[in-house]
Amino acid sequence: MSVTPSPGQDTAAAARAALTLDRGTAVRAVAIAAFLAIALFALPTIGADWTTTFTSVAIYSIITLGLGILYGRVGLISLGQVALLVIGVWTATRLNFATGLSFPLVLLLSGLITCAIGVLIGLPAIRLSGLHLALITLMAAGAVNVVLVAINFPNGGGGFTGRTSTPDLSGLQAVRRPSIAEGDTAYYRYVVVVAALVFLVALLHVRSKPGRAWAAIRESEPAALAAGVNVVFYKLWAFALASFMAGVAGALLAAQVGQPTAQSFQTQDSLTLLAVTLIGGIYSLWGAVVAGCFSQLLPFLFQVQWGFNPNFVLILFGAGLLQVLLTAPGGLAQQFPKDMASLGRLAWRGVGKVTGRGGRT
């Protein structure tokens, strides 16, 4: 015999559900605010080298965020993010030397130009998936690297490439930073704010119609087509968004480096970037932050601070990737909280056995 709940019971249940939702949202908002406060005000006080490293962490978090959207949300394995990053660096450097545009405008234009190029790369590869898509994007990354190494980065000259044959480049000005953030600490805070805005854009996409369409495509393309989802359009949308993020990150990186060179960006870095993105977590936006730390902070600690051989970091990346593939497909962003919760429960049971009162003293 089933009991039909009364209207009062339905209202109470709805109120409890809303309260739980609001409480969870509030906790997440407080956690994000605390994280940003620590990043903006506490981390820059550690030291100059650390500030530079944290700037790189924030920049590479934007790059891995785009890769996480492609792979984690849509199921597209792209190995071309480093190529898009270097396009963003090249574009920002060229615009900086050739024009007097303000830095925010250079930032936006670099993102839009890289977005357009990313869509052009995605058009012929959009009907591929899995290993085939990975190979196509890796070959595109190699082609971009060959072209940019051939023309090299702008060095203050004229023409499309911005190159000059002047042998003495010692007087070449560095890529401009924003007028409000010319120092390293101020620029670090500027990058963190830009990264927070990019993460907000990603969150709005994930929580709205594109995110639902991406989830349907990842689960099953035939089912998504049957449900009326425009698969080609939303795949291109994901490519465009990830490319825009890479372009913005490239502009930020160009201003951080000052005088970038094409030789600093190798095609094989795409594989490392995919590895750290998987380790961080491709199904969570927090995973991009973890991936940025793995990509930039970990090598700084092991090589600069502790003097380990650089190959040790690659071994560590390989071990972390193997562990993720075997036991934690959600990466550290999902696995670490679960492990901490399990550890807390075990500790609580241990206290309960010692006190004999279920943990209450």
C-alpha positions, 0 to 999 in steps of 0.5 A: 500500500502506497502513501501519497505525501500531503502538500505540506510534506511536498513543500517541506521536502522542496524547502529542504532540497533548496536549503541543501542546494543553497548551502552547497553553493554557499560552501563552494563560493566561500571556498573559491573566495578563500582560494582567490584571497590566498592566491592574490595576497598570500602567495606573492609574499613568498619570494620573487622566484615563487611569484614568477612560478605562480604566474606560470601556474595561473597561465598554464591552468587556463591552457589545461582548462581548455584541454579539459573542456575538450576531453573531459566534457566533449570527449575530444582528445586534442594534442594541439593546445601547445600549438594554439598557445604558441599562436597566441604568443606570436599574435600578442607579440606581433600586435604589441610591436606593431601597434599601440593597443592597450594590453586588454585589447591585445589580450582579447584580439589574441584570443579571438585570432587564435579562436578563429585558427582553432576553428579552422584546424577543427573543421577537417578534424571534427568528424574524427575521434579518439586516436585519429583526432589525437594524431591529426591535432598532433600533426597540426601542432607540428606543422605550426611549430615548423612554420613559427620556427621558420619565421621566428617571433617578431623582433621589432621589424616590419612586414607581416612577420615583424622580423628585422635583419639587424644583428644587434637585438640588445636594445629590443623592448620586451612585450608590454605589460598592462600599465597597472601591472608592470611589476612581477607581483602586480602582473601575477595578480593581474594574471590571476584575475584574468584566469578567474574570469576565464574559469567563470566563462568555462563554468557558465558554459558547463552549467548552461545549454552548451554543457548539456550538449557536450555531455550528451555528445560525450555519452553517445553521438548517435543518441545526441543526434537523435535528441536533436543536438547539433553535434558538429556545431557544439564540437566546433564551439568546444574547439573555439572556446578551448582555442580562445583560452589558449590565445589568452594564455599565450598573450599572458605568457608573452608579456611574462616572458618579455622576448619569447622565441619559437624554440621554447615551445616544442611539439612534444610538450603537447603530450606532457600537457595532456598527461598533467591534465589527466592527472589533475582531473578532466571532469572538474574545473579544479583539475585545471588548477591541479594540472597547472601546478603539476606542469609548472610548480612541480618542476620548479620544486624538484629542479630549482629548489631541490636540485633533482634531475629533470628526468625525475619529473618525467618519471613522476608524471608517468607514474601519476598518469599510470595511477590515474588511468588505472585507479582514478579516472577523475584525477586528483581533483576528484580522488583526493577529496574522496581519499581524505573523506575515507581517511577521516572516517577511519580516524573517527572509527579509531577514536570511537574504538578507543573511547568506547562511546562512538567517538564521544568523550 
